[in-house]
């Protein structure tokens, strides 16, 4: 195939991949790409390159596929690096295409505008794949290789840098047949031993991480066959709908769940990497009889020892284990259900007046709708646990823990699934990181409700300092008048200052056909029963 420019080739490849929306910032070093995408697909001009990657990342998560971001070279690509770190940490599929100086000057060090030293090396450090387009005959192959790398488990972003003169040039695209991906298969001896251990279980538990999200049917069947309880990491939420009576969820470090883990005789973990914030900095005790399933061989036994390590694709491995599952003791299954109710009731009570907001969000949303959550107290305390998820594609949040990514992720999610409303939970501090994206929100006008929890700064760190220090440092911030800000941007505005405001305000915002900024005045709403502090160890405390 022949294409007039690199932009036309990019559009053809994106159509092959099912991508209809691309996020980015136009530049002299990506103009042919942006012009073609804007002409043939939908180009969303975000206000910062980091948001381009966050939005593309969430677009892919919300669809269960791949998203695409376009950035400029040099500083533009550098601006995208932090969000590429997030996609790498999360194992999410992003195709990041960035410009580059003209091929003649690449690597010359002459100081060509936007040139940077070893841009490819930087991209390789924060991507699962990174390559340079070196000719008009190689671009199509490299773009497809990048997409396959991003989509291959365990996933991650793939970056392609493309010299601008080669973007303008006519392209030859000799489409080659893609190699068939080979999935790892567990050693038969390990699989047989794991089957025997699972068959012996009377008090089984399962822990599902992000690597289990494509094995929802097999997990649900396993729960039915065994009566086991299901714990999840934050990334594994929704693999089995969270209103299932055996789904305990993201509550592993609570006292009731710790007691359950202590009494379990077999633990099967699927696609979880046991992050520090979900294991009390690795202090959580797990049963010694541990079967671990992961497609990433390096993850097996890395954090917790596994008696049987099964290297394979989660749906296939679970299907191989299922015929050997046996029913747990009925008293154990009843205890699982009781723990599920206990941890939820306890958290609902502990968050005080914010429980009304949590309840109102769930009541206003349809069963399948994205809730994108920035790193903020409401997200960390109840958005990541109590607010039920029924599909992993609805569970969008920065898994690496970086603040300020929530609005970009919400925009990407909302444009990925325009027929359903999207809700974003953000704090005033996190929102300020990319405040300019309010203009993207106003320009694109998705069905998005942005709920901003305003406590005048970085509440999580403020609570830590109030608890462990004698003074505050860097946590109290100037906050805008959000009503004036919303009106200046052309956004609808509403305010929650009391529990009784939550249901009517959120119901009306979610029912709107466009974006609404909802400010939660936390000073007026009132505090939680216990100030939230993150699960981080302070030496000597």
C-alpha positions in Angstrom: 0.0 0.0 0.0 1.0 3.6 -0.7 0.0 6.7 1.3 0.6 10.4 0.5 2.0 11.2 4.0 2.8 9.5 7.3 -0.4 11.0 8.7 -2.4 9.0 6.2 -0.6 5.9 7.1 -1.1 6.5 10.8 -4.9 6.9 10.2 -5.0 3.6 8.3 -3.2 1.8 11.2 -5.4 3.3 13.8 -8.5 2.2 11.9 -7.1 -1.3 11.8 -6.7 -1.1 15.6 -10.3 0.2 16.1 -9.2 3.6 17.4 -11.5 6.5 16.5 -10.2 9.2 18.9 -6.7 10.4 19.5 -5.4 12.8 22.2 -2.5 15.2 21.8 -1.0 18.6 21.2 -0.2 19.9 17.8 3.4 20.9 17.0 5.7 21.8 14.1 7.1 18.3 14.6 3.9 16.3 14.4 1.7 18.5 12.1 1.3 15.9 9.3 0.1 13.4 11.8 -2.3 15.7 13.7 -3.8 17.1 10.4 -4.6 13.6 9.1 -6.1 12.4 12.4 -8.2 15.5 12.7 -9.4 15.2 9.2 -10.3 11.5 9.3 -10.9 10.6 12.9 -11.3 12.7 16.1 -8.4 14.7 17.4 -8.8 16.0 21.0 -6.4 18.9 21.6 -5.6 18.5 25.3 -3.6 21.2 27.1 -0.6 19.2 28.3 1.2 16.1 26.9 0.9 14.3 30.2 -2.9 14.5 29.8 -2.7 13.2 26.2 -1.2 10.0 27.5 -3.5 9.8 30.6 -6.5 10.3 28.3 -5.3 7.7 25.8 -4.5 5.3 28.6 -8.0 5.6 30.1 -9.6 5.4 26.6 -8.0 2.0 26.2 -8.9 0.9 29.7 -12.6 1.9 29.3 -12.8 0.0 26.0 -10.7 -2.9 27.1 -8.3 -2.1 24.1 -5.7 0.4 23.0 -5.5 4.2 23.2 -3.3 6.6 21.2 -1.5 9.8 22.1 0.4 12.3 19.9 3.1 14.5 21.3 5.8 16.7 20.1 9.5 16.0 20.3 11.9 17.1 23.1 10.1 18.9 25.9 6.8 17.6 24.6 7.9 13.9 24.8 9.5 14.7 28.2 6.2 16.1 29.4 4.5 12.8 28.5 7.1 10.7 30.5 5.3 10.8 33.8 2.1 9.5 32.3 4.0 6.8 30.5 5.4 5.8 33.9 1.7 5.4 35.0 0.8 3.2 32.0 4.0 1.1 32.5 3.2 0.7 36.2 -0.4 -0.3 35.4 0.4 -2.5 32.4 -2.1 -0.5 30.3 -2.1 -0.4 26.5 -1.0 3.0 25.0 0.4 3.8 21.6 2.4 7.0 22.0 3.6 8.6 18.8 5.9 11.5 19.2 7.6 13.7 16.7 11.3 14.0 16.1 13.7 16.5 14.4 14.5 15.9 10.7 16.3 12.7 10.1 19.3 14.5 8.8 19.9 16.2 12.2 18.8 13.4 14.4 21.6 12.8 17.0 23.8 15.5 15.6 23.7 17.7 18.8 23.5 20.8 16.6 20.8 22.3 18.7 17.9 21.9 16.2 14.7 23.3 17.6 13.0 20.8 20.1 16.1 18.5 19.8 16.9 16.6 23.0 19.8 14.2 23.8 18.8 10.5 23.4 15.1 10.9 23.3 14.8 7.3 22.4 16.7 6.3 25.5 14.3 8.3 27.6 11.3 6.6 25.9 12.8 3.1 26.4 13.1 3.8 30.1 9.4 4.5 30.5 7.9 2.3 27.8 7.6 -1.4 27.2 8.6 -0.8 23.6 10.2 2.2 21.9 11.6 2.6 18.4 12.5 5.2 15.8 11.0 5.4 12.3 14.1 5.5 10.0 12.5 5.3 6.6 9.3 5.7 4.7 9.1 2.0 4.2 9.3 1.1 8.0 6.7 3.3 9.6 3.8 0.9 9.2 5.7 -2.1 10.5 7.0 -0.1 13.5 3.5 1.2 14.4 2.0 -2.3 14.3 4.9 -3.8 16.3 4.3 -1.1 18.9 0.6 -1.8 19.1 1.2 -5.5 19.5 3.7 -4.9 22.3 1.3 -2.6 24.1 -1.6 -5.1 23.8 0.5 -8.2 24.8 0.1 -9.2 28.4 1.4 -7.9 30.8 1.0 -4.7 28.7 2.4 -1.2 28.9 2.9 1.8 26.7 4.7 1.6 23.4 6.4 4.7 22.0 7.3 5.6 18.4 9.4 8.6 17.5 9.0 9.8 13.9 11.2 12.4 12.2 9.1 15.2 10.8 10.5 15.0 7.3 9.6 11.4 7.1 6.1 12.2 8.3 5.6 14.6 5.3 6.9 12.0 2.8 4.9 9.5 0.8 4.9 6.1 2.6 5.2 2.6 1.3 3.5 0.1 3.6 4.3 -3.6 2.8 1.8 -5.1 5.2 3.3 -8.2 6.7 1.4 -11.0 8.5 1.7 -10.5 12.2 3.3 -13.3 14.1 0.9 -15.3 16.2 1.4 -14.6 19.9 2.3 -17.6 22.0 1.0 -17.7 25.6 3.0 -19.4 28.3 1.7 -22.7 29.7 2.4 -23.8 33.3 4.6 -26.8 33.8 2.4 -29.9 34.0 3.9 -31.1 37.3 3.3 -27.7 39.0 -0.3 -27.6 37.5 -1.0 -31.1 38.8 0.2 -30.2 42.3 -1.8 -27.0 42.3 -4.9 -29.0 41.3 -4.4 -31.4 44.2 -3.9 -28.6 46.7 -7.0 -26.8 45.5 -9.0 -30.0 45.7 -8.0 -30.4 49.3 -9.1 -26.9 50.4 -11.9 -26.5 53.0 -11.3 -22.8 53.6 -10.1 -21.4 50.3 -9.6 -17.7 49.4 -8.9 -16.2 46.0 -7.1 -12.9 45.4 -7.6 -11.2 42.0 -5.3 -8.5 40.7 -5.2 -6.5 37.4 -4.0 -9.6 35.6 -7.3 -11.3 36.4 -9.6 -8.8 34.7 -9.9 -10.8 31.5 -10.7 -14.0 33.5 -14.0 -12.8 35.0 -16.0 -15.7 33.8 -13.6 -18.3 35.1 -13.2 -16.5 38.4 -17.0 -16.4 38.9 -17.2 -20.1 38.0 -14.5 -20.9 40.5 -16.3 -19.0 43.3 -19.5 -20.9 42.5 -17.6 -24.2 42.5 -15.7 -23.7 45.7 -17.7 -21.2 47.8 -14.4 -19.3 48.3 -14.1 -15.7 49.2 -12.6 -13.2 46.7 -10.2 -10.5 47.8 -9.0 -8.1 45.1 -6.3 -5.5 44.6 -7.6 -2.1 43.5 -6.7 -3.1 39.9 -8.7 -6.4 40.2 -12.0 -4.7 41.1 -14.9 -5.6 38.9 -13.4 -8.8 37.6 -16.3 -10.4 39.3 -19.1 -7.8 40.0 -18.7 -6.4 43.5 -22.3 -7.1 44.5 -21.6 -10.9 44.3 -22.1 -12.2 47.9 -18.6 -13.9 47.9 -16.7 -10.8 46.8 -15.0 -9.2 49.8 -13.1 -6.8 47.5 -10.2 -4.5 48.1 -10.2 -4.9 51.9 -7.3 -7.3 52.5 -5.7 -5.3 55.2 -8.8 -4.8 57.4 -9.0 -6.7 60.7 -11.8 -9.0 59.5 -10.0 -9.9 56.2 -6.7 -10.5 58.0 -8.5 -12.9 60.3 -9.9 -14.7 57.3 -6.5 -14.9 55.7 -5.1 -16.3 58.9 -7.7 -19.1 58.9 -7.7 -19.9 55.2 -6.0 -23.2 54.3 -5.4 -22.4 50.6 -4.9 -19.0 48.8 -5.1 -18.8 45.1 -3.7 -15.4 43.7 -4.3 -14.4 40.1 -2.4 -11.6 38.4 -1.6 -9.5 41.4 1.7 -8.0 42.2 1.0 -7.3 45.9 1.6 -3.6 45.9 2.9 -2.0 49.1 -0.2 0.0 49.8 -2.4 -3.1 49.5 -0.3 -5.3 51.7 0.5 -2.9 54.6 4.0 -2.4 53.2 4.3 -6.2 52.7 3.5 -6.8 56.4 0.2 -8.6 55.5 0.5 -12.3 56.4 -0.6 -14.8 53.7 -1.3 -18.6 54.0 1.7 -20.8 53.3 -0.4 -22.9 51.0 -0.3 -20.3 48.2 -1.0 -21.0 44.5 0.1 -18.0 42.4 -0.9 -17.5 38.7 0.7 -14.8 36.6 1.6 -14.3 33.0 4.7 -12.3 34.1 7.3 -15.0 35.2 9.2 -12.4 37.2 6.2 -11.8 39.4 6.0 -15.4 40.6 7.3 -15.6 44.2 8.8 -12.1 44.0 6.9 -10.6 46.9 5.4 -13.6 48.7 6.6 -17.2 48.4 4.4 -19.4 46.3 4.1 -23.1 46.9 3.0 -23.6 43.4 3.9 -21.0 40.8 1.8 -21.2 37.6 3.2 -19.2 34.7 0.4 -18.7 32.3 -2.6 -16.7 30.9 -5.1 -16.4 33.7 -8.3 -17.5 31.8 -6.5 -20.7 30.6 -4.9 -21.5 33.9 -8.1 -21.1 35.8 -10.0 -23.2 33.3 -7.4 -25.9 33.8 -7.9 -25.8 37.6 -11.7 -25.6 37.6 -12.4 -29.3 37.1 -10.5 -30.1 40.3 -12.2 -27.5 42.5 -14.4 -28.8 45.4 -17.0 -27.2 47.6 -15.7 -25.4 50.7 -17.1 -25.9 54.2 -20.5 -24.2 54.2 -19.7 -22.4 57.4 -16.6 -20.9 55.7 -18.8 -19.5 52.8 -21.2 -18.0 55.4 -18.2 -16.4 57.2 -17.0 -14.9 53.9 -20.4 -13.3 53.3 -20.4 -12.0 56.9 -16.9 -10.5 56.4 -18.0 -8.9 53.2 -20.9 -7.1 55.0 -18.8 -6.2 58.0 -15.9 -4.4 56.2 -18.4 -2.4 54.1 -20.5 -1.4 57.0 -17.5 -0.4 59.0 -16.1 1.8 56.2 -19.4 3.3 55.5 -19.7 4.4 59.1 -16.1 5.6 59.3 -16.3 8.0 56.4 -19.1 10.0 58.1 -20.9 12.5 55.8 -19.0 11.4 52.7 -21.0 8.2 52.8 -23.9 10.1 51.4 -21.8 11.1 48.4 -20.7 7.6 47.8 -24.2 6.3 47.9 -25.5 9.1 45.7 -22.9 8.3 43.0 -23.8 4.7 42.8 -27.5 5.4 42.8 -27.2 7.9 40.0 -25.0 5.9 37.7 -26.1 3.0 35.4 -24.6 -0.3 36.3 -21.9 0.1 33.7 -20.3 3.5 33.9 -16.7 4.7 34.4 -15.7 6.2 37.7 -12.2 7.7 37.2 -10.5 8.5 40.5 -7.5 10.8 41.1 -5.4 10.3 44.2 -7.4 12.1 46.9 -8.8 11.2 50.3 -12.3 10.2 49.0 -10.7 8.0 46.4 -8.2 6.4 48.6 -10.6 5.9 51.5 -13.9 4.8 49.9 -13.7 5.3 46.1 -11.2 2.5 45.8 -13.2 0.1 48.0 -16.8 1.0 49.0 -18.1 2.4 45.7 -19.0 -0.8 43.9 -17.6 -1.7 40.5 -19.2 -4.3 38.3 -16.8 -4.3 35.3 -13.1 -3.8 35.3 -13.4 -1.4 32.4 -15.2 1.0 34.7 -12.4 1.0 37.3 -10.1 3.8 36.1 -7.5 5.2 38.5 -3.7 6.0 38.5 -2.3 2.6 39.7 1.1 4.1 40.2 -0.3 6.6 42.7 0.7 9.8 40.9 -1.5 12.8 41.7 -3.2 15.0 39.1 -4.1 12.4 36.5 -7.8 11.9 37.3 -9.4 14.5 35.0 -7.4 13.5 32.0 -8.3 9.9 32.6 -12.0 10.9 33.0 -11.9 12.8 29.7 -10.4 9.8 27.9 -13.0 7.4 29.5 -15.9 9.6 28.6 -14.9 10.0 25.0 -14.3 6.2 24.8 -17.9 5.5 25.9 -20.0 8.5 25.0 -23.3 6.7 25.5 -22.8 6.4 29.2 -22.0 9.1 31.9 -18.6 9.3 33.5 -17.8 10.5 37.0 -14.4 11.8 38.1 -13.4 12.1 41.8 -10.6 14.7 42.3 -9.2 16.8 45.1 -8.6 20.5 44.7 -4.8 19.9 45.0 -4.8 17.2 42.3 -7.0 19.1 40.0 -4.7 22.1 40.1 -1.9 20.0 38.6 -3.6 20.1 35.2 -6.2 22.9 35.7 -6.0 23.7 32.1 -7.8 20.5 31.2 -11.0 22.2 32.3 -10.8 24.0 29.0 -10.5 20.6 27.2 -13.6 19.5 29.1 -15.4 22.7 28.1 -14.3 22.3 24.4 -15.1 18.6 24.0 -18.2 18.6 26.2 -18.4 14.9 27.2 -21.0 13.5 29.6 -18.7 13.9 32.6 -19.4 14.9 36.1 -16.2 16.3 37.8 -16.6 16.1 41.6 -14.0 18.2 43.3 -13.4 17.6 47.0 -12.2 21.0 48.2 -10.2 21.0 51.5 -7.8 23.8 50.5 -4.7 21.7 49.8 -3.1 18.2 49.9 -5.4 16.6 52.6 -3.7 13.3 52.7 -0.3 14.8 53.5 -1.8 17.3 55.8 -3.3 14.5 57.8 0.1 12.8 58.0 1.8 15.9 59.2 -0.9 16.7 61.7 -0.5 13.1 63.1 3.2 12.8 63.0 4.7 16.3 62.9 4.6 19.5 64.9 4.0 21.7 61.8 2.7 21.6 58.3 4.9 22.0 55.3 3.7 22.5 51.7 0.2 21.2 52.1 -2.0 24.3 52.5 -2.7 25.8 49.1 -4.6 28.7 47.6 -7.8 27.4 46.1 -9.8 29.1 43.3 -13.5 30.1 43.6 -14.7 27.0 41.7 -18.0 28.5 40.8 -16.4 31.5 39.1 -13.8 29.1 37.5 -16.5 26.9 36.1 -18.5 29.8 34.7 -15.3 31.3 33.1 -14.8 27.9 31.4 -18.4 27.6 30.3 -19.1 24.7 32.6 -22.2 24.0 34.6 -21.6 24.2 38.4 -23.2 22.8 41.5 -22.1 22.6 45.2 -22.5 20.1 48.0 -22.2 21.5 51.5 -24.4 19.1 53.4 -25.3 15.4 53.2 -28.8 16.1 52.0 -27.4 18.0 48.9 -25.6 14.9 47.6 -28.4 12.9 46.0 -30.2 15.7 44.1 -27.0 17.5 43.0 -25.3 14.3 41.8 -28.4 12.9 40.2 -28.9 16.1 38.2 -25.3 16.3 37.1 -25.1 12.7 36.0 -28.3 13.1 34.0 -26.9 16.1 32.1 -25.8 15.7 28.5 -22.6 17.7 29.1 -20.0 18.4 31.7 -20.7 19.6 35.2 -18.2 20.7 37.9 -19.6 19.7 41.4 -17.7 21.2 44.3 -17.8 19.4 47.6 -17.2 22.0 50.4 -15.5 19.7 52.9 -15.3 22.3 55.6 -19.1 22.7 55.5 -19.8 19.0 54.9 -18.0 18.0 58.0 -15.1 15.6 58.8 -14.8 11.8 58.6 -14.9 10.1 62.0 -11.2 9.3 61.7 -8.9 11.5 59.5 -7.5 9.4 56.6 -3.8 8.8 56.5 -2.2 6.6 53.8 -0.7 3.2 54.5 2.8 4.5 54.6 5.4 3.8 57.3 7.0 6.7 59.1 10.3 5.5 60.7 10.2 5.8 64.5 6.4 6.1 64.6 
